[in-house]
Amino acid sequence: MLPDPLHPAVVHFPIVLAFLLPIVALAALWRIRRGVAPRPAWSIAVATAAALSASAWLAVETGEADEERVEHTVGEAPLESHEEAAERFLALSGGVLLLAGAGLLRGRLGAVARLATSAGALGLLVAVTLVGHSGGQLVYRYRAAEAHVQIENGSGPPVEGNQSERKDSDD
């Protein structure tokens, strides 16, 4: 059984992977410099970048699915700000994934792509921090979690797509 809401459970994966990617990329560059063949050394960085992009996509999708529930509690402007930051992060992580894939190429082009990936991975730290900060603002400043608590307690308005199978004690 999946958690409900799913978005808060999923968002931690791209955050962790965004912080892990620069470490993996720099370690791969170090290994290549020490004589390890570029392809096997760099493939871990490519796999990490792919996992980051996939988890960022999943976080965006689950966030969009959760938007209707939370919009009534939070309001439109803070949600849009968070959504834009998340979509920007997703696009940037996809760009870094493309660079990482190019890092598997031989020669000068592959070497330049590996360096660019490492720099881009460091830049992703800024982007993921902005997404995380705006998400934290939604939860702690704008009380987004209350939309879910009200639904679970039955004290809030019914939300489309969230049909509870709970029976009232009066039945």
C-alpha positions in Angstrom: 0.0 0.0 0.0 1.4 3.4 -1.0 1.4 6.4 1.4 -1.3 8.9 0.9 -0.3 11.6 0.1 2.5 10.2 -2.0 4.2 13.4 -2.8 5.9 14.0 0.6 7.3 10.5 0.5 8.7 10.8 -3.0 10.3 14.3 -2.8 13.1 13.1 -0.6 14.6 11.0 -3.4 15.6 13.8 -5.7 16.8 15.8 -2.8 19.2 13.1 -1.7 20.3 12.2 -5.2 20.9 15.9 -6.0 23.4 16.0 -3.1 24.9 12.7 -4.0 25.4 13.4 -7.7 28.3 15.9 -7.3 30.1 13.5 -5.0 29.7 10.6 -7.4 30.8 12.7 -10.4 33.8 14.1 -8.6 34.8 10.7 -7.4 34.5 9.3 -10.9 36.7 12.2 -12.2 39.2 11.3 -9.5 39.2 7.6 -10.4 39.6 8.5 -14.1 42.6 10.7 -13.3 44.1 7.8 -11.3 44.0 5.5 -14.4 40.6 3.8 -14.3 39.0 3.6 -17.7 36.5 6.5 -18.2 33.5 4.4 -19.2 33.3 2.1 -16.2 34.2 4.9 -13.8 31.7 7.4 -15.3 28.8 4.9 -15.6 28.0 5.3 -11.9 27.6 9.1 -12.4 25.3 8.5 -15.4 23.2 6.0 -13.4 22.9 8.5 -10.5 21.9 11.3 -12.9 19.3 9.0 -14.5 17.9 8.1 -11.0 17.9 11.8 -10.1 15.9 12.8 -13.3 13.5 9.9 -12.9 12.8 10.8 -9.2 12.4 14.5 -10.0 9.9 13.6 -12.7 8.0 11.4 -10.2 8.1 14.2 -7.6 6.6 16.7 -10.1 3.9 14.2 -11.1 2.9 13.4 -7.6 2.9 17.1 -6.7 0.6 17.9 -9.6 -1.7 15.1 -8.4 -1.7 16.6 -4.9 -2.2 20.2 -6.1 -6.1 20.2 -6.0 -6.2 18.9 -2.4 -3.8 21.6 -1.1 -4.7 24.6 -3.2 -7.8 25.4 -1.1 -5.6 25.5 2.1 -2.5 27.2 0.6 -3.6 29.4 -2.2 -2.5 29.6 -5.8 0.6 31.9 -5.7 2.8 29.8 -3.3 1.8 26.6 -5.1 2.7 28.1 -8.5 6.1 29.3 -7.1 6.9 25.8 -5.9 5.7 24.2 -9.1 7.8 26.4 -11.2 10.9 25.8 -9.1 10.2 22.0 -9.4 9.7 22.1 -13.1 12.9 24.1 -13.5 14.8 21.6 -11.4 13.3 18.7 -13.5 14.5 20.4 -16.8 17.9 21.1 -15.4 18.3 17.6 -14.1 17.4 16.3 -17.6 20.1 18.6 -19.0 22.7 17.3 -16.6 21.6 13.7 -17.5 22.3 14.5 -21.2 25.7 15.9 -20.3 26.4 12.8 -18.1 25.5 10.5 -21.0 27.9 12.4 -23.3 30.5 11.8 -20.7 30.6 8.2 -21.8 32.0 9.3 -25.2 35.7 8.9 -25.8 38.2 11.6 -26.3 38.0 15.3 -25.6 34.3 15.6 -26.0 33.7 13.0 -23.3 36.2 14.7 -21.0 34.5 18.1 -21.5 31.1 16.5 -20.9 32.3 14.9 -17.7 33.6 18.3 -16.4 30.4 20.0 -17.5 28.3 17.4 -15.7 30.2 17.9 -12.5 29.7 21.7 -12.7 26.0 21.2 -13.6 25.6 18.8 -10.6 26.9 21.5 -8.3 24.5 23.9 -9.9 21.6 21.5 -9.3 22.3 21.9 -5.5 21.0 25.5 -5.8 18.0 24.5 -7.8 17.0 21.6 -5.5 17.5 23.9 -2.4 15.0 26.4 -3.9 12.5 23.7 -4.6 12.9 22.3 -1.1 12.7 25.7 0.5 9.4 26.5 -1.3 8.0 23.1 -0.4 9.0 23.7 3.2 7.2 27.0 3.1 4.1 25.3 1.8 4.1 22.9 4.7 5.3 25.1 7.6 4.2 28.6 6.6 1.1 28.0 4.5 0.1 24.8 6.4 -0.3 22.6 3.3 -0.4 19.5 5.4 -3.7 20.6 7.0 -5.5 19.8 3.8 -4.6 16.1 4.3 -5.3 16.1 8.1 -8.7 17.6 7.6 -9.6 15.0 5.0 -8.4 12.2 7.2 -10.3 13.5 10.2 -13.4 14.0 8.1 -13.5 17.7 9.2 -12.7 19.2 5.8 -14.6 19.4 2.6 -14.6 16.3 0.5 -12.0 16.3 -2.2 -12.6 14.8 -5.6 -10.7 11.5 -6.1 -10.3 10.9 -2.4 -13.2 8.6 -1.6 -12.8 7.2 1.9 -14.0 3.7 2.7 -14.3 4.7 6.4 -17.8 4.2 7.9 -19.3 6.6 10.4 -19.9 5.3 13.9 -23.7 6.1 13.4 -24.2 3.3 10.9 
